Structures are given as structure tokens and as C-alpha cells.
Amino acid sequence: MNILITNDDGINSEGIYALAKEFIKEGSIIVSAPDRQRSACSHSITMGRPLFAKRKSFFDLDCSAYAISGTPVDCVKLAYERFSDGKIDAVISGINDGENLGTDVLYSGTVSAAIEGALLGIPSIAVSLLRGDCKRDYSAAAHCARGIFKKFISQKFNPDILLNVNVPSCDEKNIKGFLATTLGTMKYTNNYQEEKDADGNTYFLLAGEVVKVENGRSTDIFAAQNNYVSITPMHFELTRFDYLQKIKEWDMHF
């Protein structure tokens, strides 16, 4: 099995190493990840400028690894087209430093890399490790992700389905199990703080706090708040089919 490992925290992050170290037990791995931190870049790709790929050693693992100057989606596309001859059997993205829950998946480079895998018809999983008071164990989260992966592959889901997995940051013995979840809702007080650089130019820094939203027991946010691993099956189809007929009935002429 040929497995592509990627992320949005950068190729030197602790999370991607833990993931690669665990998944190399499943077959041959290729690591294709950003050469620097690229969090919250969503599904963006590099166009109109060069995309650099530097082959490098990857910690103590025997695998092909590439540091890419672009986004996580660039990393998946480039690995598929140029580094593997299209012979990728799975895409595993992570382990993200922090949660990717609810509507935040729309901003996530980690999740977008897995979506790109699904667009290519490849079974894909995004894995994130929540922040918390405990010391986080990336190795335990990677082991959990591999167990989910093995079950996912054995079930033969449609290849355009991806899984978004969030692992609690508590001690492994305190994880209550897993929940199959829906995406919840995340809201923030978006506070753009105005600053000046050394030349007197104005710039803004995004800050703010999480706004409490009531999320039901079926959501990934509830699972995260209650020490469950959340597993959310996702698809890139965003159409609200229940509204199509209403729009078809509009009386408009152009």
C-alpha cells in the first residue's frame, strides 16, 4: 500500500512525524508537506508563481519526503502527479496541532488536503489532536488514527468520502471511546487589532474569543468536550438539494 502523508503545520512538525512513524507500518509512505507553517489556508493552491519541491531526509524514517513551498492541497496534487505516478492508495493529513471541529473545517488546510485526496478518488483521513491542559501524546493519536484507517479501508467506503478525526488531549486512559459525529458550529468574536510596522504602515492582526454555541450530542464539538474521539464522514458536495426546486420556481427573466 502506498500512503501519502501531509499536513498544514509544516514538514518538521511533531504531528506529521508521529503520523508517518505509525503509518509506515501499513506500507510504503511518501511525505509531501509544506516547508513552513500553512495553517488556515483552506483549499487554496499556488498559481502564477513557481512551486518549489525540495527532497529531504525525514527524521529517522526510510521514506521519500518533499518539502513544498505551497499549500497542503499543492502538496497532495504534486505528490499525486509527480512523485508517485498516481499510485497513491490513501491520503492521511495531520496530525494537526489543535482541533479542526465544526465549521472550522472550512478554513483548515489539514482537512482540505484530505478533501483533495477524496476529489482524486483516494480514501483520505484528516487527523487533529485537541489542545488542552494535559501533555499531548502525538504517538497515541497516531495509533488511534491508524486503527480508524484500518477499519475505514476494510469497510470499502466510496472513495469520495473522507473522515475528519479529532482526538482528545486527555490521557489515553481517559478517552471514553469514539462517536460518529456531524459537524457542529464554531463562532468567534472576530477582533481585528490595528497595529503599525516599523515604517508606520497600518496592518491588522486577527484575534478574538470563542463564542459559546449550543451544539447537540450528535456533533463533533460535543464529542471533543466530553473526551470522545470524533469521526465525521465528509463529502465535498455542498449543494442544498432541498432548495433546488424553490429556486427553479423563481419567476425571473434576464
N, C-alpha and C positions, 0 to 999 in steps of 0.2 A: 504494500500500500504506500502511495506517495502522498504525503501530508504537507500542506503549506502552512507555515506558522507566521503570523503577522501581528501587528498591534498599532496603537497610536501613541504610545508613550516613548517610542524610540527603541532602536535595536539593542541598546545597552541596559535596558531596564531589567529589574529583578523579575518582574512578572513574565516576560517573554522567555527568559532563561528557564524558569521553573516549568513553563508550559512545554517548551521544546525538550527539556530533560525527561519529562514524563511521556510525551507522545512519541519520542524516538523508539520507545518500547513497542510501538504499533507498526513500525516500518521505517521507510526512508523519509526524512524530512528535508524540506527546503525552508530556510528562514529568509523572508523578504520583508523588511520593515523600514520605517523612516529613520533617517540618520540623526534625527533630533525629535524633541517633543512636538507632537502634532495633534494634541487633544482638541476636541470640539471642532474639527474641520469637516464634520459631516461626510457627505458623499462627493466632495469636491475632487477634481482631477487637475493635472497640470496640462495646460495648453498654451501654445505660442512661445514657449521657452524650453530650453534643454532640460531633460530629466536624467540626472546622473545616477549611476549604479556602481557602487564600489564593492567588489568581492572582498570578503574578510574572514578571518577565523572567528569562530563563535564560542567564546568561553572554552570549556574543555570538551565540547561535543564534536563528534565526527560528522559534519554535515556541510552542505553548501549554504552560504549565508551572504546576503547582499544588503548593504546599507543604501537606501534610496533617498534621493533629495526631495521627493514629493510626498504625497499624502498616502494614507493607508490603502485607499482604493487604487491609487497608482501602483502600489506595491503588489497588490493582488493581480491586477491586469498585466503588469510587466512580467511577473513570475509565470503567469499562465502562458503568455505569448512568447517569451524569450528564454526563460530559464528552465522550462520543463517540457517543451514541445506539446503543451496542452495536456500533459499526463499528470493531472492532479486529481486525487480521489477524495480529498477533504480539505477544507479550509478551517483552521482554528485561529481565532483572533483574541489576543489578550496576553496575559491576564491583566486587565485594566486596573490601574491604581485608583480605586474608588468605584462606586456603583454606577451602573447605567440602567436606571429604572424609569418606568413610565414614559411620559412624553419626552424625557431627556434623550431617548434613543434617537430622536430626530437630529440631534446635534453631534452624536457620538461617532468619532472616527473608528472606534473599535467595532461597533455594531455595523457601521457602513461597510467595513471590509468584509464582514460576513454576508451582508446583503449582496455585495458584488459577487461573492462566491456563488450565492444562490442564483443570481442572474446568469451566471455561467453554467448553471445546472449541476453545481457541485455541492454535496452535503456540507453545511457550514454551521459553525457554532461561535458565538461571541461569549467570552467569559470575563466576568468582573469580580473583584474582591472588594467588599464594602470597607469603608473606613470605620473605625470605632476605637474604643478605649483599650482593647486588647492588642497585643503584638500580633500583627497579621502573619499568617503562615501561607506563603505562596505555594509551597510544596504540597500542602494539604489541599489547597484549592485546585491545583493542577491534577492531583489524584482524583478528586471529585469530578472534575471536568472529563477526565479520561473514562471514568465509569459511565457518565452520561453519554459520551461519544459512542461507546461500545453498544449501549442499548439503542441509541439513535440509529446507528448503522444497521443493527440487526433487524430493526422494525421496517426497514425499507420505506421510509417516508418519501413523498415526492421530492425530487432534488431541488425544487424551487422553494422549499420550506427551510428556514433556518431556526436555530434555537438561540434565545438570549438567556444566558445563565448568570445569576448573581449569587455569590457565595457570602454568607455572613462572616463578619470579622471576629466572632467569638471563638473560644477554644473549640476544637473539633468535637470534643465530647459533649459540648452544649448545643450542637446543631441538632434540631429536632427531627430532621428528615428533609424531604423536598415537597414542594407544592407545584402543580401545574397551574400556571397563572395567566391572567390577562395583563395588559399594560395599564398601569394606573395613571394618575395625573400629577405632574410636578409643576409647582408655580413658585415664583420668586418675586421679591421686591427688587426690580432692576434699578440699581443706583449707579449712574454713570458719573464718577468723580472726575472733576475737571482739574488738570494739572498743567504745569509748564515745563518744557525741557530746557536744557542749558542755553539754548538760543532764543528762548522766550516764546516758542511755538506752543500753542494750546493742543493738548491731547486729552483723551478720556480713558479712564480705567473702569471696567465693569466690576461692580461689587454688589452686595445685597444679601438678603437672608431668605431662607426657605419660608414660604407661606404655607401654613397648615391647611391641608385639603383633606376632606373625608374620603378615604379610599376603602372600598369594600374588601371583604375577606378573600375575594377571588383574585385580587391584584398582586402584582409583584412587590408593590410597596408594603402591603400588609405582611407578605412573607418575610421581607427584609427586616421589618420592625419586630418580628417575632421569632427570629433565629431559624428560619427555614431557608433552604436553597430554593430559589425561584427558577423555574424553567418555563419560558414563554415561547411558544411556537409563533413564528412571524412569517409574513409574506410581504413582498414589495407592492402588491396591489392595494392602492389607496382609494379606489373608486367606491363611493357610496351608492350601491346599486338601487337601494330603496328610494333614491331621489331621481333616478333617471327618467321615470315615467312622468313625474311632475314637470321636469324641465322640457320634455318632449311636447307637453301640452301648452307651453307658453305661446301666446299669440304675439309673435314678433316678426317684423319684416325689415330687411336691410337692403 
